[in-house]
Amino acid sequence: MARAATTSDAFNAVAEPRRREILVYLTVRERAVGEIVAGLGLEQPSVSKHLRVLYNVGLVHMRRDGRHKFYRTNAEAIRPLHEWTAMFERYWKHQLNRIKERAEEKIKAPQTQPDTKEKP
């Protein structure tokens, strides 16, 4: 089955680790492309390509100031990603609570030692 293009929607766009890294870096404040390149230690063409994808799916806003482009996250576009992953967070919390309960029950249950005496 062919893989969906990473530019088609926000979920596919954030499937790429470098794009997630860029989004995290942009959460603090708006940054110029050159600052992203320097801060993350990536090549400029790679950063520009990833920013274009993030911009096309609406996860970042861009503004120009002369020849410079500045990017910042678009919190409203990220919200559906957060809400979707929150569903799994609730699931795993529930699962971990069940594991904890079972472990505590096992500790409270009387411990029986195997009979190690030989029978005549």
Secondary structure by P-SEA (a helix, b strand, c coil): ccccccccccccccccaaaaaaaaaaccccccaaaaaaaacccaaaaaaaaaaaaaaccbbbbbcccbbbbbbccccaaaaaaaaaaaaaaaaaaaaaaaaaaaaaaacbbbbccccccc
